[in-house]
Amino acid sequence: MKIKVHQVISGPWEDDESDEYFNLCLVEYGGELVHDEVWFESFDEAYGMVVHFTKSIDPIEINIPLPFVRN
């Protein structure tokens, strides 16, 4: 499943339980824009997305493996 990230709203944030990081983002799922968390294994990966949107307005496409459950 492909999603498009249009904006980082806040982040990166660290999840203390899993030692992973996430950004709260404006994400497009099948034409619908929603606020959702995008998870990363490292701070540098999460921060790289923040840096991208300081230099560009182009969305980032991400492949999400199925099954993918949104809370």
BANU-228674 format. One record per atom (N, C-alpha, C, CB): x, y, z. Coordinates in steps of 0.001 Angstrom, whole numbers, plus 524288, in hexadecimal, padded with zeros to 5 digits. Each point is the difference from the previous one (the first is absolute). Glycine has a CB too. Layout:
N
XYZ
...
***
This chain:
71
8034C7FB6F80000
7FCB48049180000
80380804D980000
7F8BC7FB20804C5
8061C808977F7D0
80303804D87FFCF
7FCF980454802C1
804457FD3D7F785
7FE97805D280B8E
7FDC8804B08025B
8035C8049E7FE5B
7FC567FAEA807C1
80160809C57F87D
802F0804C37FEF1
8000C8034E804EB
7FD957FFC77F668
8070E801D080B26
8009A8039180466
800848057B7FDBB
8045B7F909805C7
7F80F80A797FBC6
7FFE3805467FDE5
8028E804058039D
7F7E67FD8B7FB50
8086C80138809BA
80214803D9803B7
801427FD4C80529
7FAC8807417FBB9
809657FA7F806D7
8010A7FE6680562
7FDB4804378037C
8085A7FAFB7FD95
7F3F980378805B8
7FD75803AE8038D
80358800CD804DC
7F7297FD3F7FCAB
80AEE7FE738056A
8038B800548047A
803567FB1780036
7F996805A3804F9
80AD67FADC7FDB3
803787FB908008D
80580801847FE65
7F88E7F9DE7FE5D
80AED8027A80223
7FF3C7FA998018D
7FF387FF55805E8
805607FD777F856
7F7987FE9E808F5
7FEEA7FE8080565
802077FA80800E6
7F807805D880055
809DE7F91C80468
801E97FAC78015E
7FBE77FD1680315
809358033D8000D
7F5F67F7CF7FE8A
7FC9B7FC8A802F8
803707FD19803E5
7F9817FF027F872
805C28020B80C98
803597FDC48040E
7FFA97FA1080054
7FEF280840804DF
7FC8E7F58E7F9C8
7FF4B7FA5680077
802CB7FCFF7FBA8
7F76B801AC80446
808B8800877F701
8022B7FD107FB9C
80537802247FE11
7F6F47FDD47FD82
80AC2806A780490
804C9802907FE31
7FFCA8013E7FA2A
804EF7FB52806FE
7F65E8059A7F703
7FF48801BC7FAA1
7FE33805AE8001A
7FDC87F6C77FCF0
8021C80B9D7FE81
7FEA7805897FF8B
7FB78800A17FC3A
8094A8029F801F1
7F3C6801AD7FEBE
7FBC18010E7FC64
7FF56805D87FF3E
7FB957F7B8802B7
80226809987F8D4
7FE5B805537FED9
7FA127FFFB7FF82
80899802277FB63
7F4E8801E180692
7FA77800C97FEFF
7FFAE802DE7FAD1
7FD8780042809BF
7FFAD7FD6C7F27B
80025801F57FAA5
7FA8C800A37FDB7
808A37FBBA7FEE1
7F7148075D7FCF2
7FB61800437FCB1
800E37FC007FBB4
7FE26809B780205
7FEAE7F2217FE09
800D47FB747FCAF
7FB3E7FF357FC7D
805D07FBDA806D9
7FB32802827F457
7FBCC7FED17FC4C
7FF727FA1D7FF6F
801A0808727FB2C
7F9B17F58D80623
7FE977FA7D7FF42
7FBA27FFCB7FBF9
802A47FD8E80953
7FE788009B7F207
7FBEB7FF627FC13
7FCE7804F67FEF3
7FF737F6D5802B3
8032C80D977FD20
7FD75804EF7FEDB
7FDFB802F7804B7
7FDB17FC1A7F7B9
8026C8018780CE5
7FE2A80286804D3
804AF801F680325
7F7F77FA2E80032
807EA80AC38017C
8042F8023380335
7FEA47FF75805C1
80253806547F8DA
8014B7F76B80A28
7FF387FF338059D
8051080122802E4
7F90C7F9387FE43
80687807E7806BD
804968006780367
801277FA8480204
7FDED80977802A6
806EA7F4D77FCD4
8016C7FAC8801CA
805D27FFE680150
7F8D67FBEB7FA7C
808BA800328087A
805787FF5080171
802D17FCD87FBD0
7FDA98007480990
807108013F7F51E
803677FD147FC78
804BB7FE638033B
7FCE7804F57F7C5
804167F5E480880
803F07FDCB80382
805237FEF77FD3D
7F8E07FC078052A
80B61804637FDE1
8054F7FF377FE0B
803217FCFB80412
7FF8E808567FAA5
8048F7F50980388
803647FD218038B
8040D8037580296
7FE9F7F8367FA8A
8029680C4C80316
804058035F80245
7FE48805B17FFE8
806E77F9AC7FD27
7FB7C8096E80648
7FF078059A8001D
8018B8028A7FAD7
8016B7FFFE809AC
8030B7FE607F431
801EE802597FB28
7FC2E7FF477FB78
809177FE6380319
7F46F7FD037FC8A
7FC157FF237FBED
7FB54803A4800B6
802DA7F6A67FF52
7FB4B809CA80581
7FB818035E80116
8015B805B17FEFC
7FCCA7F99C806AF
807CC808077FAF1
8019D805677FF39
800E68012C7FA35
804117FFFA808ED
7FD9E7FC1F7F420
800B4800AF7FA63
7FAFE801A87FD48
807017F95C80052
7F4958049E8017E
7FAFB801957FDCC
7FED7805B080154
7FCC27F6C1800AF
8047380AD48041D
7FF3A8057880193
8033C803917FC82
7FE437FD4080955
806A5801587F5D1
80383803257FCC0
7FDF1800557FA66
807A27FD58805A6
7F6557FE5A7F84B
7FDDD7FFFD7FAAF
7FBF1804567FF59
801997F64F7FF61
7FAD780A2D8046D
7FBC6803CB7FF7D
801AC8059980144
7F9E27F8DC8023D
80ADC807E77FFA8
801FD805588007B
8022F801EF7FACF
8020B7FE5C80970
7FEF37FDEF7F2F6
802598015B7FAFB
7FC5B7FF297FB5C
808837FDB6803DA
7F3327FF697FCF3
7FCB17FE7D7FB9B
7FA527FF85801C1
807947FB4A7FBD8
7F4DD8059F80074
7FA727FF158011D
7FE247FAE67FD90
7FE89809A98006B
805057F3987FCEF
7FE8F7FB197FD7B
7FEDF7FBCD80418
8057F802617F82F
7F61C7FACA80734
7FED77FBD2803BE
803E97FB897FF8B
7F68A802677FF9F
809D77FA968048C
803537FB5A80020
7FC747FB3F7FFAF
8070A804988055F
7F9F97F7EB7F6E2
7FD047FB267FF92
802C47FBBB80310
7FC88802A37F723
800677FA8F80BEE
802167FBC880347
7FCDC7FB137FEF3
802F580666806FD
7FFC27F5367F865
7FD617FAFC7FFA1
7FF4B7FDBB80573
803CE7FE797F708
7F75A8007880A55
7FEBA7FDA68050F
7FE9A7FA447FF16
7FCCA808BA803AE
805EE7F3AA7FEF6
7FEBB7FA727FF3B
7FA987FEB98022A
8098B7FDC880079
7F3B47FEC57FCE3
7FAEB7FE38801E9
800DA7FB2380341
7FB49803C67F829
801A17FB0080BBE
7FBA780338801DD
801EE8049F80325
7FA567F82280022
8031080C327FF41
8014A804D9802C1
7FB33801B480300
806A9802AD7F925
7F9E07FDC180BF9
7FB8F8015E8034C
800C48057380208
7FE907F6A980283
7FDA880CDA7FC78
800208054780219
7FCB68002C804ED
80150803DB7F702
800A57FEDB80CFA
7FCFE80099804E3
7FC2C804617FF79
8076D7FC9F80537
***
